[in-house]
Amino acid sequence: MKILVVDDQVNILTLVQLVLEDEGYDVHTVSSGIEAITRTETQVYDLILLDLMMPKMTGYDTLSILRKESRTRHVPIVAFTAKILRGDESDMLKEGFDGYLEKPFRPEELTHIIKKHLT
């Protein structure tokens, strides 16, 4: 299974990549929404893990574009964020995310959410 991880923090990208590759996933990483959109034009992913708080293009903006494209319309996209406030969970689902993972996370939480959305 091929997973795209989108986050503007290199340490987060590295950690997620190590955890998921250890589980046998093919993990690709990019540091912006713009890069994610470009990457999905040439690659097919089974799941996208998308940070919400990024400069220039937020996760919500990126999600909106990805949901309009036929190649990514039905790909599970999981929000990845450090700031979840009351009501944010339902807002994320209403906007089109398939789930969410709160930072900081434990490796088992990450693998659980990935497996849940890939089955």
Secondary structure, DSSP 8 states (H G I E B T S, - for coil): -EEEEE-S-HHHHHHHHHHHHHTT-EEEEESSHHHHHHHHTT---SEEEEES--SSS-HHHHHHHHHHSTTTTTS-EEEEES---TTHHHHHHHHT-SEEEESS--HHHHHHHHHHHH-
